[in-house]
Amino acid sequence: MKTHVQVVVIGGGLVGCSILYHLTKLGWTEVVLVERSELTSGSTWHAAAGIHGLHDNNNISRLQYYTMKLYKELEAETGQSCGIHQPGSIYLACTGDRVHQLRIQAAKAHAFDAEFYEISATEIRELHPLMEIDDVKCAMFEPLGGYVDPAGVTHAYAHGARQRGAEIYRFTAVLETSQCADGTWDVVTEKGLIHADIVVNAAGLWAREVAKLAGFELPLMLMEHQYFVTETIPAIASLDRELPSVADRDKEYYLRQEGQGLLVGAYEKAGRFWAEEGTPLDFGHELLQEDLERISDHVMSACDRLPVLAEAGIKKVINGPMIWSPDASALVGPVRGLKNYFVCNGIIPGFSQSAGLGLTLAQWIVEGEPQWDMFAWDVTRFGTWASKSFTQARVLDTYSSRFRIHFPNEERMVGRPLKTRPVYGVQQSMGAVFGLSYGWEHPQWFAKEGMKQMDEFSFERPRWFDVMGEETRAVRTSVGVIDTSNFAKYEITGPKALQWLDRIVANHVPREDGRICLTPLLSLRGGLAGDFTVARLRHDRLIMIGSGIAEDYHRRLFDKYLPEDGIKFASVTAQMTGFNVAGPNSRIVLERLTGESFSNAAFPFMRNKVMMINGYEALLFRLSFTGDLGYEIYVNEINQLDLYRSILEQGQDLGIRPVGSRALGSMRIEKGYGSWGREYSPEWYPIESGMAGLVKTDKPEFAGREIYLQMKDQPPRQQLCHFAIETKPGSTGADAWGGEPIFKQGQYVGRVTSGSYSFTCQTSVALGYVDTVHATAAGGEFEVAILGLPHKAILLDEPLFDPKGEKLRR
Ligand SMILES: Cc1cc2nc3c(=O)[nH]c(=O)nc-3n(C[C@H](O)[C@H](O)[C@H](O)COP(=O)(O)OP(=O)(O)OC[C@H]3O[C@@H](n4cnc5c(N)ncnc54)[C@H](O)[C@@H]3O)c2cc1C
């Protein structure tokens, strides 16, 4: 056994072996995998191992396709069979919303050259003659769909990794992991100590226990999951080919051919937790007590679909544990607060994602960050706010509606409220419908009297569409107040605070007290790791505002630069609460509130001031994400309620109204402002996103400077563009949301990052990245696939709202 290595991967399931394989593929050979038993001894060995490509998230789809395609290469490379069966998969839609979902996915498939297309009833019958389809409204076919052999795939990864120099130690449990002073790790195993630069937790069902060895917790819960395999079915045995898999997602079961019978699995409503307090260390190749009664409703639905199933005998039942995160997506990446420790856990469709996960994690380790924006998998999306009770509630809900359709703006109520701010009750009494923002309740829109105070989601324009219009008009014509407490806020203090931050962010940190700047933070590859507002209060006190959902993600990046003498970097998100008072009359409200002048001369654009309001200190910024005249006001949370009431009182005669974040989203899109996680992500370079002007190469030092200098004169791959889109008028229409493909004369040329309806300009609008060759033809016609159907889109050379920035400076 090696005693000094670059990486120790803990766990020899499907995922650990894929990580090991991809590390060697990227050239690292001093890498080992440690497995407490035989390979596949967690949930891998008993999986149904179905594979599919499409996901609502484009980059996850991309990596699922990479996975499906890799299995054949892996077989060829290693000689180890992966047991690949690809008879294709048929996806059925029996409701209008499912039709929309499938058509949206089929359109998105163009983004990664994937085959996923609509088929007629005749084609369904040809592909699957045993299926009843009278209730089917639409069906898609994915030729690469099917299943693999769990042990075959795992051993193929292991074989491929060994061929390139990796070593695997079986029957060697990891007992302890302790961090050394230099950030490396001592990994204590049953058979001795391995000293590693980097540790990867790929311990599957035992991910929580292995995390605890390093002193942290993961938001994961285990659920029992059942499928069964039938005896031979004569109608199947007589076929000369294998039947495609069937995804009948409205009924929450999956079904495919297995041998000459069928395999059926289901996600029951009354899901059952397993090993809530910890996975037994001696569990391995056992199964859990079968109980088909629990999934009988789903089985009945499957029998209605495939009547031959009703007559088949059952050959075997599998009830095995699966480990889930609160949103059913994997928890991947470096753990904040620990050096050189990575996780890759909570994986549900492991056989569809194994290669994508392995590649992502290997890139993160070897190259410093993944190639694609993988925030949807990033472990930092759950902070410590994701408590055990929240995780439990969410996992149960997610399990029991595994195939539920995810709509634009979707919010789920279970497990909430977790964290509320002092204005919560008042906002609620004013009609606020809340969403979850990094653990906090945050107003999305304000229901009017007589309206149901709750969300109802739809692919078409939602029930709150008209309210969103009224909230927007309040801002554009008079004044609105928007809660901005959900932004992440950081305070940087100390004599060297300014110099320190200036060496990290790409723009100049303001050179005078009282000024504000916007600045990108560049990633290792030169992409946009963040976009921040930095306010210089004094030379030794800065306030930085960033994306709320990315707080842990950004703190992980800033942690790399700490600790340094004379600098204190602290999150003040909880104690610093704020509002944006925006619109042409916002100045009047602020003057009444403070008794001070807010004229352009007294308080110019992009400045900050500390003022007293009602006897407490408030920090004011002159800027607004609405793109209109506006001011952000921040106070300590104990003063938040008083401030809110005072703002509303002072604006009452001006028709002030509370405005939610959905209206804010519409306003920032019509103004053309990008948002982190949408237009701005590590995947996009500043020269592509319009941020190049904020990268100051005259600075001797900032994160990503060298890579930026190398690439700044290269032609951008794609460019961020503004579109006006022709859609149906009124509440029956639909707008782009994000992820929709953009076509030019039928050819895929890019994708939408955000879309909405512009109430100010009375048109549907979108932001999106388009191949550079097409990005400069203002007035040019494109097609955006909304609900999977082409809609005419005109490329604009500037944002529709206030392109010259006169309103925000008025
Ligand atoms: C009934 C069922 C059906 C499924 N069907 C499908 C399907 O159709 N398609 C699909 O894609 N997915 C399916 N899955 C999910 C799939 O099985 C998982 O996504 C996948 O197996 C996860 O693999 P893993 O490597 O992350 O974890 P595991 O397979 O749990 O591997 C973890 C490994 O870590 C080892 N380990 C743990 N602790 C230590 C330690 N301290 N020291 C050393 N080693 C340790 C364990 O022994 C184990 O071998 C199914 C799961 C179940 C339960």
The ligand as an ORCA input file, in Angstrom:
! r2SCAN-3c Opt
* xyz 0 1
  C     -33.015      0.152     -5.603
  C     -32.166      1.159     -6.318
  C     -32.323      1.337     -7.687
  C     -31.543      2.267     -8.383
  N     -31.699      2.422     -9.714
  C     -30.942      3.307    -10.404
  C     -31.106      3.481    -11.790
  O     -31.936      2.853    -12.427
  N     -30.295      4.364    -12.451
  C     -29.368      5.085    -11.777
  O     -28.661      5.875    -12.403
  N     -29.202      4.959    -10.433
  C     -29.958      4.088     -9.732
  N     -29.794      3.943     -8.387
  C     -28.850      4.839     -7.701
  C     -27.414      4.369     -7.826
  O     -27.325      3.115     -7.261
  C     -26.496      5.370     -7.118
  O     -26.612      6.639     -7.721
  C     -25.026      4.954     -7.186
  O     -24.855      3.619     -6.884
  C     -24.219      5.801     -6.233
  O     -22.906      5.316     -6.204
  P     -21.829      5.838     -5.160
  O     -20.529      5.388     -5.640
  O     -22.036      7.296     -4.945
  O     -22.218      5.192     -3.764
  P     -22.154      3.650     -3.158
  O     -22.519      2.721     -4.227
  O     -22.958      3.701     -1.955
  O     -20.624      3.485     -2.893
  C     -19.964      3.969     -1.748
  C     -18.814      3.044     -1.407
  O     -18.063      3.645     -0.359
  C     -17.588      2.610      0.472
  N     -17.262      3.183      1.786
  C     -18.119      3.779      2.633
  N     -17.479      4.159      3.741
  C     -16.189      3.806      3.595
  C     -15.031      3.929      4.438
  N     -15.089      4.498      5.642
  N     -13.859      3.454      3.972
  C     -13.778      2.884      2.738
  N     -14.854      2.733      1.928
  C     -16.042      3.192      2.349
  C     -18.756      1.642      0.510
  O     -18.374      0.366      0.917
  C     -19.260      1.693     -0.920
  O     -18.712      0.680     -1.720
  C     -30.567      3.018     -7.679
  C     -30.408      2.841     -6.298
  C     -31.203      1.920     -5.620
  C     -31.034      1.770     -4.141
*
